């Protein structure tokens, strides 16, 4: 890795972090997560990695093929990009859902997989005296079946992050080796969430340092899965679809919780330690089977010197 690469990474990180904190300042000096502007701020913050990547690529590096450098183009071979895109959606949803029975088995997620009592309670509050027109189980099935469509709805905001993290940053770090690149990009991604995590987002019951630490660990593991999609497909789009599906599925734990019970997200759901078991196992399997070799050089081993030029664009 050259001094120019390190300088680009430094500028990228400073811009992404600086803009994220700047956008979050109204929340810090206002009502925090209770602010009516929270959703707008959160969505706007998701654009900051893309802005940082565009600044570095088009104002500093100025490559001949800027979209290719970010993994936006070309979308070929089409079958590979579409296949990994579909895999990204499916794997992300599966990881979020798998965290729930694992947490229940370990005694940290108060589950109700039969009566869906927490979901039933929410529906009753919304409906008032009106009767729910269809069985609760059917509603749960509909909610889960709609998750892939949520990925399409969330794609643009998710792309705002993935253009930076996996589109530009991960390939830039690849000269260090695949595993260090995945680790460093995951840590940076996790720490970037600090402006909202320290306000209580995702981990409302935890002290700030614990919530941020948990977020970093989760981002390392899930980011490695997104990184696999980026490297194997040669495109940022499968990672963006996976990120969009992950965000869309994040609230599904409310469908399967037990009414009246508190969910500690440092322990349960994909955000907590019990939810990290399945993605950790998946990453170990991907590493052991050589699945982090990029699309451009399928016969080169992951993590070594031969993988340094493995990422197309």
N, C-alpha and C positions, 0 to 999 in steps of 0.2 A: 504494500500500500504506500503510495507516494505522499509527499507533503501536501500536494494539491488536493488529493483525496481527503486527507485529514482536515484541511481547511474547508472543503465543501461540506463535510459532515458536521463540522463545528458551526458553520453558518446555518445549515439546515436545522440543526437542533435548536440553535438560538432563536431563529425565526418562529419555528413551530411552538416552542415553549413560551416565547415572549408574547406572541399573539394570543395563545390560549389564556395566559394570565391576564392580558389586557381585556379580553372579552369577558372574563369572569369577574373583573373588578366591581361592576355594578351589583353583582350578587353579594360580594364580600362587604360592600358598604351599604347594602340594602337589606332585604329580607331573606337572603340566602336561598336555599332550595324552595322556600315558600313564595319567592318572588313570582309574579305573573309573567315575568320575562324569562323564566328559567328555561322553558322549552326552546325558545328562540336562541338564547345564549348557548345551550347545549348543541343544537344543530349547527350554529355558526362556528362553534369551536371545532367541530368535526372537519371543517374546511381548512384548518390551519396547517396540517401536514401537507396537503396538496399545494397550498400557497407556498410553503417553504420549499417544496420540491421544484415547483415551477420557477421560483426565484433562482435557485441554484443552477438548474439545468439551462434556463434560457438567458440568464444574466451573467453567470459565472463560467459554466462549462461550455455552453453553446455547441453541443454535438450536431453533426449533420442530420441525424435522425432523432430528434427530440422525443416524439411519441414512442419510438421503439425503446429509447432509454428508460422510459417510465413504464414500459410493458403494455402500453395502450394499443399498440399496432405493430406489426400486422397480426391479424387474428387467424393465423394458420399454423399447422393444419387445423381446419375448422373442427374436425371430429375430436381432436385432442382437447382443444380449448373448451368446446361444449361439454365433453365428457368430464373434464375436471371441474367445470362450473357446476354441473349437476351433482358431482361427488361432493363439492364444497357445501352446497345447500344441504344435502342429506347428512353429511358427517357433522356439520355444525348443529343441526337440530337434534341428531342422535346424542351428541355429547351433552347438550343441555338437558335432555330428557333422562339420559342414563344417570346423571348425577342424583336424581331424585330417589330411585330405589336403593342406590348405594347409600345415600344419606339415611334412608329409612332403616336399612339393615344395620347401620352403625349407630343408630339411635340418636342422630342429630337432626333429622328432618321429620317433623310431625306429619306423617302422611295419612291420607284417607283415599286410597285407590279404589274404594268400593262405592262410597256414598258421596264423595266429592263435597264434603260438608262446607268447606270454606267458600268454594265457588257457588254452592247453593245459597249460602248466606248472602253473598254479594248480589246474586241475582234477585233474591227476595227483597233486599233493600232497594234495588233499582226498580223492581216491578211494583213495590208497595203491596196493595191488597190483591193485585191481579195474579192470576194463576199462570205459572210458566207453561207455555203452550206445548212444548215437546219434552221428552224425558231428559233428565240431566246428563245421562250417559251419552246420549246422542249429541247434545250440545258440546260436550268435551271432545268427542270424535271430530265434530265440525271444526272446532277451534284448532285442534292438532293438524287436521287435514289442510287447513288454510295457511299453515306456516310457510310452505314454499312460496306462496303468493306474497307473503309479507317480505320475503327476500327481494322480490322485484320492486316492491314499494320502497324499501329501505336502501335500494342499490346506490342511488346518487349520493346521499349522505355518507354511506359506507365507503364509497369510492373516494370521497374527500380525505378519508384517513388512509386508505390502502395505497393511493398514489404515492403517499409519502413513505409509509412504513415498509410495505412489501414491494411497491412499484419501484421506488428509487433507493431507499436506505439499505434494504437487504442485499441487493446485488452489489452495492458499493462496498459493503462489508465483507463480501465473499472472499477477497484475497486473504483474509484472516483464517479461512477454513469455514466449512458449513456450520459446525456446531458453535464456534465462537460468534459467527455472524447471527445465528438464530438467538443466542443468549443475549448479545448486546442489543440487538434490535428489539427484543422483548422487554428488556429492562428500560430502554428509552421510551417505548410505547407505554409501559406501565406508569413510569414517572410523569409522563406528559398528562396523565389524568389528575394530577395532584390538585389543580385549582378547584375541581368539583369533589373529589374524594375527601379532601380536608374539610369540606363543608358538610360532610356526612352522606354524600351520594354513594349508593351501593352498599355501604357499611354504616348504617345510621347509629348502631349501638356500640361501635368500636371507637377507641381513641384514634386520632388521625394517623399516627405512625403505624398502627396495626392495620387500619384499613388500606393505607397506601402500600404497605408490605404485601398484604394479601393480593391487592390488585396487580402488583408487579409479578408475583409468582404466577397468577392466573394468566397474565399477558404473555409470559415466557412460554407456557405450555400451549395455550391456544394459538399464540403467534407462531409457534413452531409448526402447527398444523396448517395455518394459513401460508406459512413460508413454503411448506411442502407443495402446496397447490401452485404457488408462484413459480417455483423452480421446475416442477415437473411439466407444467403447461407452457412455460415460457411467456406467460401473460399475467397481467395484474387482475384481469376480469374474474377468474375463478376465486381468487382471494377476496375480491370485493363482494362477490355473491355469497361467499361463506361468511364474511363479516356481517353482511346484511341479514342473513338467515339467523346468525347468532344473536344479533340485537333483537330481531323480531321474536325469537323464541325465549328470550330472557325472562319474561314474566309468566311463563307457563307453570312455574312452581305453584302459583296461586290456584291453578285448577285442581291440584292434587294435594293441597294442604288440609290439615284438620282444623275445623272451625275453633276459634278461641285460643289457638296455640301460637306462640311467638316463633318466628323463623330467624335464627341467628345466621346471617349470611357469611360470617367468618368461618362457620363450620359447615353449613348446608348450602345447597344449590351449587351451580357451576362456579360461583364466586368463592365458595369456602373450601376448606381442605378436603372434605369428603368428595367434593365434585372434581377435584384435580386427579383423582386416582385413574379414572378412565382415560382422560387425555394423556396422562403420563405414560400409561401402558401403550396407547396408540403411538406416541412419539418413539418409545423404545422399540416397538415393532418396526416402525418406518426406518429407524436408524439401522437396526439389525439386518433388515432386508435390502438396504442400499437404496431406499426410495427417495433420498434427498439429492440424488444425482440429477442434474438439470436436464431439460429436454434436449439441449444442444449437444451434450456429450454423454450419452446414456451409458457408456462403458467406463467412465472415470469414477474412482471411488470417492465417496462423500467425505468431506472434512480435510482432505489432504491438499498438497500443493497442486495436484492435477485438477482440483475443482475450482481453481482461482479464476479461470476465464469461462466458467461453465454457464453463466447466465446470459442468454441472448439479450442484446440491447443494453 
